Amino acid sequence: MATLDVDAMLERFRERAASVKRRPLPPVAGEERQHFIQQAQLDYQDFAIVGDAEATLEDGILTLRVDLRPPDQRG
């Protein structure tokens, strides 16, 4: 069985977040455009959160720890 490379997985999420930021807007207008923008924001947020996680893999359990506090409040 292949082992999970947690660092590589997190890097893929960071790359996905960066890709969403570079994603061009399609030639749509109005409500469709707003939906596309909202979905891109959610995609970026989700990928960035996972990409910023500290990961541990112990006894087959993957744990992602994400500090959502502002940078100036982190310990």
Buried (B, 14 or more C-beta within 10 A) or exposed (E): EEEEEBEEBBEBBBEBBBEBEEEEEEEEEEEEEEEBEEEBEEBBEBBBBBBBBEBEEEEEEEEBEEEEEEEEEEE
